[in-house]
């Protein structure tokens, strides 16, 4: 079914705007993608791309054809889907998760796959914003990510749990006054390119504090390790999945009550047209149950 493969490449180019990026997404060389698109244009009897610039942009004919090709691929995927017996999950899914959600999710996926022999689930980790965009573009079936309050067209967000933001210091620091802690010690900052980092930055602004930044990282575990080694202090979400051993030598201090208890929200995002919602719902429900257990 070479035409089906060519049409999937066509959709990838329309989404990514580049033959080279589409080639990486579908696992081909750029030359192979170019040949596929020439063949597709010959099959449909029309030019589909504006090749005058550096980007691969669909021309009017390509834009007109895009929704038809997407609908055809959706229909093809539906008829290829094995008919599942009552109570059995079948099919292939790709699920994303931020690092702090991955350990629980991996156990759940392993259990589901052992119970449903025709079910295949591939897990990928990444930054929350990156995973969210991949779900919105249809590259992932669902993802467990940080909620930002922003809604993406065609997607559904379901809250799973909340993690309160806390000041974290080494146990050797005796003062418990938030302002004193943050002003008197080097500050280990969470990556401000991420929603959580920007949220922490807003907390500092509301407190009227400009700490002495020592470094900026995007990994909670690494920041906690630096706190243990007395490099500095930080503000981080108190992970729901964290074990007590992970917080050895760390003192956890609440933020001032005037800040209205800021939290990092974790949930599942999926496309509304996801044909495997029964499976993603099972993942969500088992994750919620694991948190209670």
TORTORDREN-231939 format. One line per 4 residues: number of its first residue (from 1); their letters; for each residue x, y, z of C-alpha. Coordinates in steps of 0.5 Angstrom, whole numbers. Example, Ala and Ser with C-alpha at 12.3 -4.5 7.8 and 13.67 -1.06 7.14 Angstrom:
<nodes>
1> as> 25 -9 16 | 27 -2 14
</nodes>
This chain:
<nodes>
1> xxxx> 0 0 0 | 5 5 -2 | 0 10 -4 | -2 10 4
5> xxxx> 5 11 6 | 6 17 1 | 0 20 4 | 2 20 11
9> xxxx> 9 23 9 | 4 28 5 | 1 30 12 | 7 30 16
13> xxxx> 10 35 11 | 4 39 12 | 4 39 19 | 12 40 20
17> xxxx> 13 45 14 | 19 42 11 | 21 35 7 | 27 34 12
21> xxxx> 23 35 19 | 18 30 15 | 23 25 13 | 26 25 21
25> xxxx> 19 24 23 | 17 18 18 | 24 15 18 | 26 16 11
29> xxxx> 32 20 8 | 30 27 5 | 31 24 -2 | 26 19 -1
33> xxxx> 21 24 1 | 22 28 -5 | 21 22 -9 | 15 20 -5
37> xxxx> 12 27 -6 | 13 27 -14 | 10 20 -14 | 4 23 -11
41> xxxx> 3 29 -15 | 4 24 -21 | -2 20 -18 | -6 26 -17
45> xxxx> -4 29 -23 | -3 36 -20 | 3 40 -17 | 2 40 -9
49> xxxx> 7 44 -6 | 10 51 -7 | 17 49 -8 | 20 57 -9
53> xxxx> 22 58 -2 | 26 54 3 | 20 51 6 | 15 46 4
57> xxxx> 9 49 3 | 2 47 0 | 0 50 -5 | -8 51 -7
61> xxxx> -9 44 -10 | -5 41 -4 | -9 45 1 | -15 43 -2
65> xxxx> -13 36 -2 | -11 35 5 | -17 34 9 | -19 29 4
69> xxxx> -13 25 5 | -13 26 13 | -20 23 12 | -18 17 8
73> xxxx> -12 16 13 | -17 16 18 | -22 11 15 | -16 6 13
77> xxxx> -14 6 20 | -21 4 23 | -22 -1 18 | -15 -4 19
81> xxxx> -16 -4 27 | -17 -11 29 | -24 -13 32 | -24 -13 39
85> xxxx> -27 -18 44 | -31 -16 49 | -27 -14 55 | -21 -14 51
89> xxxx> -16 -8 49 | -13 -9 42 | -8 -4 38 | -2 0 38
93> xxxx> -2 7 42 | 4 12 43 | 3 15 50 | 8 21 53
97> xxxx> 9 23 60 | 14 27 64 | 19 24 68 | 16 25 74
101> xxxx> 10 21 72 | 14 15 68 | 15 10 74 | 8 9 75
105> xxxx> 6 9 68 | 11 4 66 | 8 -1 71 | 1 1 69
109> xxxx> 3 0 62 | 6 -7 63 | 0 -10 67 | -5 -8 62
113> xxxx> 0 -11 56 | 0 -17 60 | -7 -17 61 | -9 -16 54
117> xxxx> -4 -20 49 | -6 -16 43 | -5 -9 46 | 2 -5 44
121> xxxx> 4 1 48 | 10 5 47 | 12 10 52 | 16 16 51
125> xxxx> 18 22 56 | 19 29 54 | 18 36 57 | 11 38 58
129> xxxx> 10 43 53 | 13 38 47 | 9 33 49 | 3 37 49
133> xxxx> 4 40 42 | 5 32 40 | -2 30 42 | -5 36 39
137> xxxx> -1 35 32 | -4 27 33 | 3 25 34 | 2 22 41
141> xxxx> -5 18 43 | -5 22 50 | 0 24 55 | 1 25 62
145> xxxx> 3 33 63 | 3 39 67 | -3 43 66 | -2 50 64
149> xxxx> -10 53 63 | -9 53 56 | -14 49 52 | -11 46 45
153> xxxx> -17 45 39 | -19 38 39 | -16 36 45 | -19 34 52
157> xxxx> -15 35 59 | -17 31 65 | -14 33 72 | -10 28 75
161> xxxx> -7 31 81 | -4 37 84 | 3 38 87 | 4 44 92
165> xxxx> 10 49 91 | 15 49 97 | 21 52 99 | 27 46 99
169> xxxx> 33 47 103 | 38 43 106 | 37 41 114 | 43 45 116
173> xxxx> 39 52 115 | 36 53 121 | 31 59 119 | 24 58 117
177> xxxx> 22 65 114 | 21 64 107 | 24 71 105 | 30 70 109
181> xxxx> 32 63 106 | 31 66 99 | 35 72 100 | 41 69 104
185> xxxx> 42 63 100 | 44 62 92 | 38 60 89 | 37 54 84
189> xxxx> 32 56 79 | 27 51 75 | 28 52 68 | 24 58 66
193> xxxx> 22 56 59 | 18 51 62 | 11 52 65 | 13 50 72
197> xxxx> 19 55 72 | 15 61 70 | 10 59 75 | 16 59 80
201> xxxx> 18 66 77 | 11 69 79 | 11 67 86 | 18 70 87
205> xxxx> 15 76 84 | 9 76 88 | 14 76 94 | 18 82 92
209> xxxx> 24 77 92 | 30 78 87 | 34 72 89 | 41 71 87
213> xxxx> 41 66 82 | 46 60 82 | 44 56 76 | 38 54 72
217> xxxx> 36 47 71 | 30 43 68 | 30 37 72 | 27 37 79
221> xxxx> 32 31 81 | 38 34 80 | 36 41 83 | 34 36 89
225> xxxx> 41 33 89 | 44 40 89 | 40 42 95 | 43 36 99
229> xxxx> 50 38 97 | 48 45 100 | 49 48 94 | 43 53 95
233> xxxx> 36 53 96 | 30 52 91 | 23 52 90 | 20 46 87
237> xxxx> 13 42 86 | 13 37 92 | 12 31 87 | 6 26 89
241> xxxx> 11 20 86 | 17 22 91 | 19 17 96 | 21 19 103
245> xxxx> 28 17 102 | 28 22 96 | 28 28 101 | 33 26 106
249> xxxx> 37 32 108 | 32 36 105 | 27 41 109 | 21 43 106
253> xxxx> 18 50 108 | 11 52 106 | 10 58 102 | 7 64 105
257> xxxx> -1 63 106 | -2 70 102 | 0 67 95 | -6 62 96
261> xxxx> -3 56 95 | 0 55 88 | 0 48 85 | 3 44 79
265> xxxx> -3 41 76 | -2 34 73 | -7 31 68 | -8 27 62
269> xxxx> -9 30 55 | -11 27 49 | -15 28 42 | -22 28 42
273> xxxx> -22 24 36 | -18 19 39 | -21 12 37 | -17 9 43
277> xxxx> -21 13 49 | -23 6 52 | -15 5 53 | -13 12 55
281> xxxx> -19 12 60 | -16 5 63 | -9 8 64 | -12 14 67
285> xxxx> -16 10 72 | -11 6 74 | -6 12 75 | -11 15 79
289> xxxx> -12 8 83 | -4 8 84 | -4 14 87 | -9 12 92
293> x> -6 6 94
</nodes>
